[in-house]
Every structure is written in structure tokens, then in C-alpha cells.
Amino acid sequence: MSILVIAEHDNSSLKTETLKTVGAAQKIGGDITLLVAGFNCQNAVEAASKVNGVSKVLVCDNAVYEHQLAENISLLVTELAADYEHILATALTTGKNFMPRVAALLDVSQISDIIDVESSDTFVRPIYAGNAIATVQSLDNKKVITVRTTGFDAVATDGTAEVINLDTVTDAGISSHVSDELTVSARPDLGAAGVIISGGRGMQNGDNFKLLDGIADKLGAAIGASRAAVDAGFVPNDMQVGQTGKIVAPDLYIAVGISGAIQHLAGMKDSKVIVAINKDPEAPIFQVADYGIVADLFDALPELESKL
Amino acid sequence: MKVLVPIKRVIDYNVKVRVKPDQSNVDLANTKMAINPFCEIAVEEAVRLKEAGIATEVIAISVGDKSCQEQLRTALALGEDRAIQIETDESLDALNIAKLLQKVVEEEQPQLVILGKQSIDSDNNQTGQMLAALTGMPQGTFASVVKVEGEKVNVTREVDGGLQTVALNLPAIVTTDLRLNEPRYASLPNIMKAKRKPLAVKPAADFGIDLTARTKLLKVTPPAQRQAGIVVESIDELVEKLKNEAKVIS
């Protein structure tokens, strides 16, 4: 069997989540090809060529792919699809955007957000915000799949794949990129961080999120937030961890002033170790936390920072 | 311009689902149902476009059995002008829903189709993008700002790491994210008025589309439960446990 994995990248680097999507492809089993579609994306291609388990890297380097516009990328993937039984993308905002378009153009269903592989046509995925787990069989001859990376291990990066440049240009000509407004941060991405510290409504305002900075610096952590904190306007939406935000599974997740609403738990309950700091001993977050401390966060955070 | 808003009837977001003992699916008997929250945002956006004088007619549409008329009536009470139910007793794959919607788009010729980005039951996040592919339209998914400007619509999208703005030729597809707007509540007079607004029922079988399922649900199980851990007494104890017991910090 042949599997095409579409690399998630920003032209200058390969997103680490791609390594986990390749991990999912290995679990399906077959010859794995990685597609890097971008513009001036040599660095991403170089990183892609080192991904273990990948035999070929297909490269489409053209301005029409610079911003990963779904209209253009989906045409490209559809054109390449004939040679593959499985087509996989990472279930991040880019993959979620173009992949159903690919599926519809190929006239097949998509299996979204898989967290496990049972066989080459049967996959496990969460439904109802993770409150139920479905095992789904695809009856299509071609499987179009997005992979939730928290379910799979990253592959190593000491491989040597053959790089093949394609000159395929697929420009739908119906959409264009206007601007990006990306959060600039020296901290790791939520999706890639080994440690995450998140604040909730208990933080009381956006300013108080600074209390998390020192701890995040010491632990090399990313900073997240609950939907309640985002809805209250404390912090921007790209920090949101939860069913409607980012789904994360770091080694250590520290929830500060977060009650533990079901929609937040859906985004972080696969973390290896969960710590909860909350002054309400009845908060549901304590039911999933490995270590809980009932304390006022305004006392606990400075103390924790000083003792790390 | 005409705006089409496909909506889905789902379990109310406050209700916790239970898995059936035979693992065939979740148990929805006697549960409270509602418009999918993301679809509600889509309805609101369409109504605001009409109030702003940009949209001339806003149409709600849903695919399902008779019970989804309840959600269509709610959409009418929120300000949609008329509604279409595509009637079927089957639970259809997103691709088949998109194919049915494609036929309606061909008939109604809307300039904008606004959908929720995903439904909170199947969590697929597919229908809008699939409809865009089938109709050949551009798509602005996970929208937090929608601005119609002449022959184009500018959509600001919630992406990993921040926001991306794209310009789409009309007609176009938009799928909503949470921050696009805050939906209004339907007033009692509007609920009464909605009862008299037109609601057309069209059997799915009349569309001439092969609606055979492409996926098979083999089983549904409850998620693995996490065991509650321990409550520590002090920050010192917490740091000690994280270092020596969990070994997640050094």
C-alpha cells in the first residue's frame, strides 16, 4: 500500500506534528510519501527529507502554495491522489481546512481526527467532544484521513528520503491571501510543548496571566487558557485549550484557576501528568488531576515560581 | 444577495451524552436537542448581513427527519426569511449532506453560504469544505470576521498561531468559529411570527443522488476514565512529587 502524508509547515520549518502524522501512517503500514507544498520552502523540505519512515518527499515550490490556500492545495493533492490508497493530513487548522475539499473532489468520505488505527480501513476517533469514542470503518477505496496528533508518537528525524521536485501548479484563481496576524512568542507552540501552564477564569484578568510567565520560563512551557478566560477577553483565542481550541497532550499540564468544564477537559485530558491549582476543592478539575492543590492562585503561583 | 444557512439539529451542548450498553451508538432517547452552536452563529451572521442591508434574503436549511423542523423554526424566529427541510430518516455522511446542499445551491444561487465549522455531535468539521469543493466555490473556514466588499468577501480566519485573512471571490462558503458573533435570543413575538414563515419540505430521495453510506460505525465506547490523583498540602510537596514521583521536571 502507498500512503501520501501532506506535511504541515510554514515554509521555513516543518511542524513537529507532521512527525506524529507519519507515525500514524506507519501504524497503517505501507510506503510513505511526504508532500511539501509551499513557496521558498527549502528548509521545510530539508527537514522533511530527514523524517524516518518516509521514502520520498514530493516538493511543489510555487507562490500559489505559499499560504496553503485550500482551493489550490486541494487541487494539487487531488491530482497526486491516484497513486495512493491513503491520504493523511494533520488535524490542525491547515489540514482541517483543505482536507475535506480533497475528499469531496475525490468523491470519498473523510475520517476526521483519528486517534488510533485498528486496520488499514478501520480507525478510532473521538465524537461528542471526546465523551464517546467511535470505531469507524471506511468503505471507500481511497481513505482520506486527518490525524489528531495526541494519539500517535513522533517518528525520529535521522532518515534520508529521496527528494523529488514537481512542477505541478494548481491555481484555482478564486481566492487570495490578504494578511496574517500571528502571535509572536518566544515560547514553544501549544501543540509541540512538553509542558503547558494554562489559566482560567480564576486569573480574573489578562494582566494576571503575567503570573504564569516566570513559571513558564523556568519550565520551558507554553501558556494556554480555558475557553472561559478567552470568552472573558483575558487572552486571545489562539491560546485556547479545549474542544473548540487546541487539543494538547504534554508531559505536564498545569491548570491554574480552571474549574475543569467538560469542554476544557476534552482538550487536555490525555496529558501525561495533570496538576490543578484551584481554591475550590469541589472543582471538577481535581477529578482528573494527578496532583491537586487547594490554594489561592495568587499565593500559590509566586511560591511555585520561587521553588522551581 | 441571497444567503443560505445550513443548520444541524444536535444534542444540547449542556447535556452529557451516554453510550448505549450495546455500544451501537450514544443514547439520544429523550435528550434535549438544539441548533448546533456553530450553526447558531451562522444564523446570526446571516441575519446581521440582512440587517446591514447586504443580504436581501436569508434561508435556513436542514437535512433530517421531521424533528429538525423545530430547529428550522428557531432559525426563522431568529430572523431567517424562509426554511427548507430535506427530509430523510437516515443519518447521512457529511459528503452526502454536501451533495444534497450542492443541489439546493444550484437551485437557489446564493452568493454566500454560511455554515458552522463543525457539529458538536460527530465533530467532523467537513460539510462546509466539501460543499465548497462540489460547487467550485472558495472557502473561508473558522471565520472570526466576515466582510462583504463588492464582488469579494474578506474572511479573517482563526488559525494555529493567530489570524489569517483571505479574500474570496463571490459566491463563497464561510464556516463560523466561536468569536464571529454572539447569537441573539429569539423574542416571543418573533417565535410566534416564525410559525407563519414558509418552510418547504423536500424528500431527499427526490434529489437523484446516491446516498449510500461510505462509512460504517462499528462501535461506540465511553472514553477511558482518568483516575483522580492526590491532593497535596503545600507547594513544596507538589514540587517534590513532580520531581521525584512523576519525574516530569528536574
Interface residues (C-beta under 8 A of the other chain):
Chain A: H67 L69 A70 E71 S74 L92 T93 T94 K96 N97 F98 M99 P100 R101 V102 A103 A104 L105 D107 V108 S109 Q110 I111 S112 D113 T122 R125 P126 I127 Y128 A129 G130 N131 A132 I133 A134 T135 V136 Q137 S138 L139 D140 A172 I174 S175 S176 H177 V178 S179 D180 E181 L182 T183 D189 G191 V195 L219 R227 P236 N237 D238 Q243 T244 K246 D251 L252 I262 K269 K272 V273 I274 V275 P281 F286 Q287 V288 A289 D290 Y291 G292 I293 V294 A295 A300 E303 L304 K307 L308
Chain B: I11 K16 V17 V19 V26 D93 A94 L95 A98 I120 D121 S122 D123 N124 N125 Q126 T127 G128 Q129 M130 L131 A132 A133 L134 G136 M137 P138 Q139 T141 F142 S144 N154 R157 E158 V159 D160 G161 G162 L163 Q164 T165 V166 A167 L168 N169 D177 L178 R179 A213 R214 T215 K216 L217 L218 K219 V220 T221 P222 P223 R226 A228 G229 I230 V231 V232 E233 S234 I235 D236 L238 V239 K241 L242 A246 V248 I249
